[in-house]
Each structure stands twice: as C-alpha cells, then as structure tokens.
Amino acid sequence: MKAVICTAWGEPEQLQVQEIDNPLAGAGELIVQVKAAAANFPDLLVVRNQYQAQPVLPYTPGRELAGVVIGRGAGVEGFAIGTRVFASQETGAFAEQARVHTSRAIVLPDNIDFDAAAALTVTYGTSYHALLDRAQLRAGETVLVLGAAGGVGLAAVDIAKAVGARVIAAVSSREKAEVCRAYGADATVIYTEEDLRAAVKSFTDGRGVDVVYDPVGGKFSEPAFRSIAWRGRYLVVGFADGEVASLRLNLPLLKGASLVGVFWGEYSRREPAAFQADMQVMMGWLQSGRLRPHIAQRYSLAEAGQALRALANRTAIGKLVVCPDLG
C-alpha cells in the first residue's frame, strides 16, 4: 500500500509517499481502508520533533481518519467487514490502510460523509472536552475564542453556539472573520487591526467573558486573560503561536478566575469511556445539523506536506483533509 513516511525530523516538505507492507491486525484491532484523514497542528509539531510525545522513526503521520473496515484481529466484536468507521490515534492515518484499535473507533452512520467524520475527533473532540467538561460552559455565557478560524478554533465556535453560548471570535484577517460569522459568531475581533481588550470590553458592556478558549498562546494570552469576567475560566488548549505565554498569578486571583489545562489526547487515553460518549453526542449533533465541520481543502497523499505547511503558515481556515483516493 501507499503511505506518507517521515524518515527524519524537520519540515513537512520532507515527507515522502512510499510503498510499504499492508498492516496486519493484532488482537482487538481493525484494518481500515482510509477514505479521509484530517491534518492537525500536532501532526506538524511531531514532524518537527516539537511535540510532547514522539514516535520512533520512520513513521506515518496523521491522527484522525474515516474509512471502511477491511480486516479484523482476534477478539474483535461489533465491527463487521464493510462497517464505516471513524477513529483517532497518535499516528498512521496518512495511508491507504491504517491499523486502529477498537477502543479508538466509532461506527459511522451512512448519512455522514467521510470528510466530515475525519474532521470530528481531534478538533471537535478537543473543543467539546474543553468547553463542556473542563469549562462547564452554559447557555447564555460568553466565550472568547482565540485563533477562531483554525481547526480547533472553528470547532469551538461551532460547539459553543450549539449549546447556546455567545461567541466572540478573535482572528487575524477579515476573511477569517467572515467565516466565523458564517458559523454563528456573535462578534469578531481582528486582533491585527484592533485592540483585543478594548473590543471585548465593548462587546460585553465592560463585564468581560466567562470563558477564554486559547489554542494560540503568545502575546494575546495576557490581554485575553485580562478580559475575563469574575469567576471566568481560561482554557489553555495549545501554543500555535510557538510561544508558551507566561501569566502573573495575581491575574486569576483578582478575577476569582480559573486557569484550566486541556490535554485532549491524554484525556481520551485515560478516560476512553468518556471519549466514546463525547463522540456519540457529537455524532448525533452532526446528523441533526447542529454541527457543521468546515472542510476547506482536500489533498492527495503526495500533498500531505502541503496541508501541514498551510497549518504552519496559519493560512488554513477550518479543516484540511488528506484523501488517499485522490491523485
């Protein structure tokens, strides 16, 4: 089969498509014919040797996929050959076939397309866990989403609106602001043109926001935290800016605010039953039209490096999907 292979740490342009042996299913595992695999910012960090956990070289990138079961290992129940599934794991999605443990796989209804399903687990899973589990977001509250047009950011906008929250989307361009408004954002801030704190103060009549969703880090973290309301919750999701921000600890004290870490990958491993429950809820929302993953572009396996480059340059809006059937 064909697979994208990383043979050395570096930039995504180094990735190559190679012919490798088909995977074999171990106990409790499935072999999935991959129809779509979404690109995520952690995939880029792993290629660059900058992530919290690194695989052994050589390896195949890609951590979320959707496809059809074509093989089963010993002890597998409930996943017949031909079953449509979607799944997440650390590596292996950018390939024609992938080996997936059943604990990471969810049956995909026939009326959901593969692209949308491939986009659901990591970004929507992260945002669901962050907003509804870690922040306990409630209808009527206000959320400030930084990097709101990216994969996790737009998922956060979508989920927050689905539960009846008010959303302020902070983005770097007018084009991205338009996409966020199309996804229901009540207000937008273009932080390359506007003062973030002043805009949030204006939108909230001086009260501040109940929740800050921050997958970016860097220089906007402190002004975002200073924009938080009394008893607000600040979600530390990631550092796409490349800089781990530092906050003075008097800031949460003065606001009676909580600084909350969000590590979805570890959560999904440590709490697999909760992970599966989250996915089932979101699948129901996807079927009903309550959620709408934004698929910005589709790439072939040979173009997987281009997808990761778009994430690196922060030009991607929504989700980028690698499709082995293309080209």
C-alpha positions in Angstrom: 0.0 0.0 0.0 1.0 3.7 -0.3 1.7 5.7 2.9 3.2 9.0 3.8 6.5 8.4 5.6 8.6 10.7 7.8 12.2 9.4 7.9 13.8 12.4 9.7 12.6 15.3 11.9 12.2 18.5 10.0 9.8 20.4 7.8 6.7 18.8 6.2 8.2 19.2 2.7 10.5 16.3 3.6 7.6 13.8 3.8 7.5 11.1 1.1 5.0 8.7 -0.2 6.3 5.2 -0.2 5.1 1.6 -0.9 5.1 -0.3 2.3 3.6 -3.6 3.5 -0.1 -3.7 4.3 -0.7 -3.5 8.1 -1.8 -6.7 10.0 -4.5 -6.6 12.6 -3.5 -7.6 16.2 -5.8 -8.6 18.9 -8.6 -6.1 19.3 -7.6 -4.2 16.2 -9.2 -3.3 12.9 -7.7 -2.7 9.4 -9.4 0.4 7.9 -9.3 1.4 4.3 -8.8 5.1 4.7 -11.1 7.4 2.8 -10.2 10.6 4.6 -7.6 11.7 7.1 -7.6 15.2 8.6 -4.5 17.2 9.2 -3.9 18.7 12.6 -1.4 21.1 14.2 0.0 18.4 16.4 0.9 16.4 13.3 3.1 19.3 12.2 4.7 19.5 15.7 5.5 15.8 15.6 7.2 16.1 12.2 9.3 18.9 13.7 10.1 16.9 16.8 8.4 19.5 18.9 5.5 17.5 20.5 5.1 16.1 24.0 5.3 12.5 22.8 7.3 11.5 19.7 7.1 8.2 17.7 10.0 6.2 16.6 11.3 7.0 13.1 10.3 6.1 10.4 6.6 6.6 10.9 3.4 7.6 9.1 1.8 10.9 10.3 -1.9 11.5 10.8 -4.1 11.1 13.8 -7.7 11.1 12.7 -9.3 9.2 9.9 -12.5 7.8 8.5 -13.0 4.8 6.3 -14.2 1.2 5.9 -13.2 -1.9 7.9 -11.5 -4.4 5.7 -9.8 -6.6 8.3 -10.2 -7.7 11.9 -8.0 -9.1 14.6 -8.7 -11.7 17.2 -11.4 -10.9 19.8 -13.0 -8.1 17.7 -16.8 -7.8 18.1 -19.2 -5.4 16.6 -17.2 -4.2 13.6 -18.1 -6.4 10.7 -16.1 -6.2 7.4 -17.6 -3.3 5.4 -18.5 -1.2 8.5 -17.9 2.5 8.1 -15.9 3.9 11.0 -14.0 7.0 12.1 -11.2 7.0 14.6 -8.3 8.8 16.2 -4.8 7.7 17.2 -1.3 9.0 17.5 0.0 8.2 14.0 -0.8 6.2 10.8 -3.7 8.0 9.2 -2.0 9.3 6.1 -2.0 6.0 4.3 -4.3 3.8 2.2 -4.8 1.5 5.1 -4.5 2.0 8.9 -4.4 -0.3 11.9 -6.9 1.0 14.5 -7.7 -0.4 18.0 -11.4 -0.8 18.5 -11.3 1.4 21.6 -10.5 4.3 19.3 -13.0 3.5 16.6 -16.7 4.6 16.3 -19.3 3.3 13.8 -20.1 6.0 11.2 -23.7 6.3 10.1 -24.3 6.1 6.4 -25.6 9.6 6.1 -22.4 11.2 7.3 -19.6 11.7 4.7 -16.0 10.6 5.4 -14.6 14.1 5.2 -16.8 15.4 8.0 -16.2 12.3 10.2 -12.4 12.6 9.7 -12.6 16.2 10.9 -14.6 15.4 14.1 -12.4 13.5 16.5 -9.4 15.7 17.3 -10.6 19.3 16.8 -14.2 18.8 17.8 -13.2 16.3 20.5 -10.7 18.9 21.9 -13.2 21.7 21.9 -16.1 19.6 23.3 -13.9 18.4 26.2 -12.6 21.9 26.8 -15.8 23.8 26.7 -18.3 21.3 28.2 -16.1 19.2 30.5 -13.3 21.5 31.6 -15.1 24.8 31.5 -18.6 23.6 32.2 -19.9 26.1 29.6 -23.6 27.0 30.0 -26.2 28.5 27.6 -26.1 32.3 27.8 -22.5 32.6 28.8 -19.9 34.4 26.6 -16.8 32.7 25.1 -13.8 34.4 23.6 -12.2 32.1 21.1 -8.6 32.9 20.0 -7.4 31.7 16.6 -11.1 31.2 15.9 -10.8 30.3 12.2 -8.4 27.4 12.7 -9.3 23.8 13.1 -9.9 23.7 16.9 -11.0 27.4 17.0 -13.8 27.0 14.4 -14.9 23.8 16.2 -15.0 25.8 19.4 -17.2 28.4 17.8 -19.5 25.7 16.4 -19.8 23.8 19.7 -20.3 27.0 21.8 -23.2 28.1 19.5 -24.7 24.6 19.6 -25.1 24.9 23.4 -26.5 28.4 23.3 -23.4 30.4 24.3 -22.5 33.9 22.9 -19.2 33.8 20.9 -16.6 36.5 20.3 -14.2 35.2 17.6 -10.7 36.6 17.5 -8.9 36.2 14.2 -6.1 37.7 12.2 -7.9 38.7 9.0 -11.2 39.9 7.6 -11.6 36.7 5.5 -11.3 34.6 8.7 -13.8 36.9 10.5 -16.3 36.3 7.7 -16.0 32.5 8.1 -16.5 32.8 11.8 -19.6 34.9 11.4 -21.0 32.3 9.0 -20.6 29.8 11.8 -22.6 31.9 14.1 -20.0 34.1 15.9 -21.9 37.0 17.6 -18.9 39.3 17.3 -15.4 39.2 15.7 -12.2 40.9 16.6 -9.4 41.2 14.1 -6.5 41.4 16.5 -4.0 42.6 13.9 -6.2 45.7 13.4 -8.0 46.2 16.8 -7.1 46.3 20.5 -8.3 42.9 21.8 -9.1 44.1 25.4 -11.0 47.2 24.2 -13.1 45.2 21.7 -14.0 42.6 24.3 -14.9 45.3 26.8 -17.1 47.0 24.2 -18.9 43.7 23.2 -19.6 42.7 26.8 -20.5 46.1 28.2 -17.5 46.1 30.4 -18.3 42.7 32.1 -15.8 40.5 30.3 -16.1 37.0 29.1 -17.0 33.9 31.0 -14.6 31.6 29.1 -11.5 32.1 27.1 -10.6 29.4 24.7 -6.9 29.7 23.8 -5.2 27.4 21.4 -2.7 30.1 20.3 -0.6 31.3 23.3 1.9 34.1 22.7 1.3 37.8 23.1 -2.5 37.7 23.1 -2.8 35.4 26.1 -2.4 38.1 28.8 -4.8 40.6 27.2 -7.3 37.8 26.8 -7.0 36.8 30.4 -7.4 40.4 31.5 -10.6 40.4 29.5 -12.1 37.6 31.7 -15.1 38.1 33.9 -15.5 37.3 37.6 -15.3 33.5 38.1 -14.2 33.2 34.5 -12.4 30.1 33.1 -9.3 30.3 31.0 -8.7 27.2 28.8 -5.1 26.5 27.9 -5.5 24.4 24.8 -2.2 24.9 22.8 0.5 27.2 21.6 0.1 27.5 17.8 1.9 30.9 18.0 5.0 29.0 19.0 5.4 30.8 22.3 4.3 29.5 25.7 2.8 32.5 27.3 3.6 33.4 31.0 0.9 34.9 33.2 1.3 36.7 36.5 -0.6 34.7 39.2 -2.3 37.8 40.6 -4.5 37.9 37.5 -6.6 34.8 38.3 -6.6 36.0 42.0 -8.1 39.4 41.2 -10.8 37.9 39.0 -11.6 34.8 41.1 -10.8 33.0 37.8 -9.6 29.5 37.0 -6.7 28.6 34.7 -7.7 25.3 33.2 -5.4 22.9 31.2 -6.9 21.0 28.3 -4.9 17.9 27.1 -7.5 16.1 25.0 -5.1 13.4 23.8 -4.3 12.3 27.3 -8.0 12.6 28.4 -9.1 10.3 25.5 -6.5 7.7 26.6 -7.1 7.9 30.3 -10.9 8.1 30.0 -11.8 6.0 27.0 -15.5 5.6 28.0 -15.8 9.4 28.3 -14.1 9.8 24.9 -16.6 7.4 23.3 -19.6 9.2 25.0 -18.4 12.6 23.7 -18.1 11.2 20.2 -21.6 9.7 20.3 -23.1 13.0 21.4 -21.3 14.9 18.7 -22.2 12.4 16.0 -25.8 12.9 17.0 -25.3 16.7 16.7 -23.6 16.2 13.3 -26.5 14.1 12.0 -29.1 16.7 13.1 -27.1 19.6 11.5 -26.3 21.1 14.9 -22.5 20.9 14.0 -21.0 21.7 10.6 -17.3 20.9 10.2 -15.8 23.3 7.7 -13.7 21.3 5.1 -11.5 24.0 3.5 -9.5 21.8 1.1 -8.7 18.2 0.1 -5.2 16.9 -0.6 -3.8 13.7 -2.0 -1.2 11.6 -0.1 1.6 13.2 -2.1 0.3 16.6 -1.0 0.1 15.9 2.7 3.2 18.0 3.3 1.3 20.9 1.7 -1.5 20.5 4.1 0.8 20.7 7.1 2.6 23.7 5.6 -0.7 25.5 5.4 -1.2 24.8 9.1 2.4 26.0 9.8 1.7 29.3 7.9 -1.7 29.7 9.6 -3.4 30.2 6.3 -5.8 27.3 6.8 -9.4 28.0 7.7 -11.2 25.1 9.3 -10.1 21.6 8.4 -7.7 20.2 5.8 -8.3 16.6 4.7 -5.9 14.1 3.1 -7.7 11.7 0.8 -5.8 8.6 -0.4 -8.2 8.1 -3.3 -7.1 11.5 -4.8 -4.4 11.5 -7.4 
